[in-house]
Amino acid sequence: MRITSKGQVTIPQAIRERCGFTPHTEVEFVEDNGRVMLQRVSVTPSRGTAAVERLRRARLRTRLSTDELLALTRGEEP
């Protein structure tokens, strides 16, 4: 494998799949004694992203309609 003039390399598909490197995965390069390793960056989700994920999970657990949920947010009885 060669490094391109832009400093890019392609990670072979089998390695990407084994390591779970999907598109948009944040990674970093770590140098250790002349070796360079690629590892996933542990990204802490923003408060907004975390809230959306909680709402998505909650949606699966409720049987309320959209109108009923909106009524609850307005303080009305469904």
Secondary structure, 3 states (H helix, E strand, C coil): CCCCCCCCCCCCHHHHHHHCCCCCCCEEEEEECCEEEEEECCCCCCHHHHHHHHHHHHHHHCCCCHHHHHHHHCCCCC
